[in-house]
Amino acid sequence: MTQAHCQGKKVADVPVGMAAYTMDSHNIQRHVNAEGKVRNEGDVQVGGFAPYPIDYKSIIPKATQCGNLLVPVCLSATHMAFGSIRMEPVFMVLGQSAATAAAHAIDEQTTVQGIDSEKLVERLRTDKQVLQWTGPKPASPPVGVNPSTFKGVVVDDEQAKRSGFDSIGTTMTPFIGIHYRHDADTNKGQQSIRFPVRVEKDGMYEVRLAYGAGDNRATNSPVTIHHADGKTTVKVNQRIAAKIDRLFEPVGSFKFNAGTDYSVEVSNESTDGHVIADAVQVIQP
């Protein structure tokens, strides 16, 4: 069993039970950062998927290894998948299915790998074992806007060079690409993200920053534009929605020369809230 099974991207060939819990892995430790705040290290929480079936093959060994063993608890699963499957009710479900499979192996005088899987599934359903989710599906995750749909040069956060800004989000929509990044309102002055910029012809260009506005955002997010005449730093109030399609906020017009590498850098130096960095657009008026 893998994360793909949990999220419905793969489906069990021989379902023998259902699981329905977030894929989670508890933090390794808690530590106090430079600002005196307690943070979890190593915590994983991935949810938002419907109950999913568990494959019979995951609770039996290979036929060459052993023919009379069923393992409803320490089953074959990746770390991520087991983070969801590991609930006691699921072990009870798999225990019932394992017992039914064992009975079939005895009756058919064969190994646990050699039983009639269709007959097993039919018997489990007769015994009221739930093998398929028919309830409502969770809402689809937010979908970002494709960067290629915009004019000019658009650089998404996935193309940027980062020091920090490890946290990602999709809560505030619309956003560019698959997500946006933020500083988690921590380690002030130690996080930055640099968007590389290169234009095809000389001229004046308007530089725009994409971010998702919110009440907990910084009112003074520093945006430094490295352009042909040097560099300029502008403070952006990210509590106010961006002017252009609620996506891009103009931060000024600057000169860029063709074929030269420039950049737009967002940092969290002395900021008073979460700093968001989604994308940068450079466009001629």
DAMO-V112361 format. One record per pair of residues at least 12 apart in sequence whose C-alpha atoms are under 8 Angstrom apart, sorted by sequence separation. I is the first residue (numbers start at 0). J is the second residue. If there is no record, write none. Layout:
# DAMO-V112361
I_J + I_J
This chain:
# DAMO-V112361
27_39 + 28_40 + 58_70 + 167_179 + 168_180 + 221_233 + 222_234 + 26_39 + 27_40 + 28_41 + 58_71 + 72_85 + 167_180 + 168_181 + 221_234 + 222_235 + 26_40 + 27_41 + 100_114 + 166_180 + 167_181 + 220_234 + 221_235 + 26_41 + 27_42 + 58_73 + 59_74 + 165_180 + 166_181 + 219_234 + 220_235 + 235_250 + 25_41 + 26_42 + 58_74 + 103_119 + 164_180 + 165_181 + 166_182 + 218_234 + 219_235 + 220_236 + 263_279 + 24_41 + 25_42 + 26_43 + 57_74 + 58_75 + 164_181 + 165_182 + 166_183 + 218_235 + 219_236 + 220_237 + 233_250 + 24_42 + 25_43 + 57_75 + 72_90 + 164_182 + 218_236 + 219_237 + 23_42 + 24_43 + 57_76 + 71_90 + 100_119 + 163_182 + 164_183 + 217_236 + 218_237 + 23_43 + 24_44 + 99_119 + 155_175 + 216_236 + 217_237 + 218_238 + 22_43 + 23_44 + 72_93 + 155_176 + 216_237 + 217_238 + 22_44 + 23_45 + 71_93 + 216_238 + 21_44 + 22_45 + 71_94 + 99_122 + 156_179 + 215_238 + 21_45 + 22_46 + 99_123 + 156_180 + 213_237 + 214_238 + 21_46 + 212_237 + 213_238 + 20_46 + 21_47 + 71_97 + 163_189 + 164_190 + 211_237 + 212_238 + 213_239 + 227_253 + 228_254 + 21_48 + 70_97 + 96_123 + 162_189 + 163_190 + 164_191 + 210_237 + 212_239 + 213_240 + 226_253 + 227_254 + 69_97 + 141_169 + 162_190 + 163_191 + 164_192 + 212_240 + 226_254 + 227_255 + 141_170 + 143_172 + 144_173 + 146_175 + 161_190 + 162_191 + 163_192 + 211_240 + 212_241 + 226_255 + 227_256 + 19_49 + 20_50 + 143_173 + 144_174 + 145_175 + 146_176 + 161_191 + 162_192 + 211_241 + 19_50 + 141_172 + 143_174 + 144_175 + 145_176 + 161_192 + 179_210 + 210_241 + 18_50 + 19_51 + 69_101 + 143_175 + 144_176 + 160_192 + 161_193 + 209_241 + 247_279 + 17_50 + 18_51 + 143_176 + 144_177 + 159_192 + 160_193 + 247_280 + 17_51 + 18_52 + 67_101 + 143_177 + 159_193 + 160_194 + 175_209 + 211_245 + 227_261 + 17_52 + 18_53 + 142_177 + 143_178 + 159_194 + 174_209 + 211_246 + 226_261 + 16_52 + 17_53 + 92_128 + 158_194 + 159_195 + 174_210 + 210_246 + 225_261 + 226_262 + 15_52 + 16_53 + 158_195 + 174_211 + 209_246 + 210_247 + 225_262 + 237_274 + 14_52 + 15_53 + 16_54 + 156_194 + 173_211 + 209_247 + 210_248 + 224_262 + 225_263 + 237_275 + 14_53 + 15_54 + 58_97 + 155_194 + 172_211 + 208_247 + 209_248 + 224_263 + 13_53 + 14_54 + 15_55 + 154_194 + 171_211 + 207_247 + 208_248 + 223_263 + 224_264 + 7_48 + 10_51 + 11_52 + 13_54 + 14_55 + 154_195 + 171_212 + 207_248 + 208_249 + 222_263 + 223_264 + 6_48 + 7_49 + 10_52 + 11_53 + 12_54 + 13_55 + 69_111 + 154_196 + 207_249 + 208_250 + 222_264 + 223_265 + 5_48 + 6_49 + 11_54 + 12_55 + 13_56 + 67_110 + 68_111 + 206_249 + 207_250 + 222_265 + 7_51 + 11_55 + 66_110 + 67_111 + 152_196 + 205_249 + 206_250 + 207_251 + 221_265 + 222_266 + 5_50 + 6_51 + 66_111 + 152_197 + 205_250 + 206_251 + 220_265 + 221_266 + 5_51 + 66_112 + 152_198 + 205_251 + 206_252 + 220_266 + 221_267 + 4_51 + 205_252 + 206_253 + 220_267 + 221_268 + 4_52 + 204_252 + 205_253 + 220_268 + 203_252 + 204_253 + 221_270 + 62_112 + 203_253 + 204_254 + 220_270 + 61_112 + 203_254 + 204_255 + 219_270 + 59_111 + 202_254 + 203_255 + 218_270 + 219_271 + 0_53 + 59_112 + 201_254 + 202_255 + 217_270 + 218_271 + 0_54 + 201_255 + 202_256 + 217_271 + 218_272 + 220_274 + 24_79 + 201_256 + 216_271 + 217_272 + 23_79 + 200_256 + 201_257 + 216_272 + 217_273 + 0_57 + 22_79 + 198_255 + 199_256 + 200_257 + 215_272 + 216_273 + 217_274 + 22_80 + 24_82 + 198_256 + 199_257 + 200_258 + 215_273 + 216_274 + 22_81 + 23_82 + 198_257 + 199_258 + 216_275 + 22_82 + 23_83 + 197_257 + 198_258 + 21_82 + 22_83 + 197_258 + 198_259 + 21_83 + 197_259 + 20_83 + 197_260 + 19_83 + 20_84 + 196_260 + 197_261 + 211_275 + 18_83 + 19_84 + 195_260 + 196_261 + 210_275 + 18_84 + 20_86 + 195_261 + 196_262 + 210_276 + 211_277 + 195_262 + 196_263 + 209_276 + 210_277 + 194_262 + 195_263 + 208_276 + 209_277 + 210_278 + 193_262 + 194_263 + 208_277 + 209_278 + 193_263 + 194_264 + 208_278 + 209_279 + 18_89 + 193_264 + 208_279 + 209_280 + 17_89 + 173_245 + 174_246 + 192_264 + 193_265 + 207_279 + 208_280 + 16_89 + 173_246 + 191_264 + 192_265 + 206_279 + 207_280 + 191_265 + 192_266 + 206_280 + 207_281 + 0_75 + 1_76 + 2_77 + 5_80 + 17_92 + 191_266 + 206_281 + 0_76 + 1_77 + 4_80 + 16_92 + 190_266 + 191_267 + 205_281 + 206_282 + 0_77 + 2_79 + 16_93 + 189_266 + 190_267 + 204_281 + 205_282 + 1_79 + 2_80 + 5_83 + 15_93 + 52_130 + 188_266 + 189_267 + 190_268 + 204_282 + 205_283 + 1_80 + 52_131 + 188_267 + 189_268 + 204_283 + 205_284 + 0_80 + 16_96 + 51_131 + 52_132 + 187_267 + 188_268 + 203_283 + 204_284 + 0_81 + 15_96 + 51_132 + 187_268 + 188_269 + 202_283 + 50_132 + 187_269 + 49_132 + 187_270 + 192_276 + 194_278 + 182_267 + 194_279 + 196_281 + 49_135 + 49_136 + 48_136 + 49_137 + 184_272 + 48_137 + 184_273 + 47_137 + 183_273 + 184_274 + 47_138 + 182_273 + 183_274 + 181_273 + 182_274 + 47_140 + 181_274 + 182_275 + 181_275 + 180_275 + 181_276 + 179_275 + 180_276 + 179_276 + 180_277 + 179_277 + 178_277 + 179_278 + 175_277 + 13_116 + 174_277 + 175_278 + 13_117 + 15_120 + 14_120 + 13_120 + 15_123 + 16_128 + 17_129 + 15_128 + 16_129 + 17_130 + 16_130 + 17_131 + 15_130 + 14_130 + 156_276 + 156_277 + 155_277 + 156_278 + 155_278 + 154_278 + 155_279 + 153_278 + 154_279 + 153_279 + 154_280 + 153_280 + 152_280 + 153_281 + 151_280 + 152_281 + 151_281 + 152_282 + 151_282 + 150_282 + 151_283 + 34_185 + 34_186 + 33_186 + 32_186
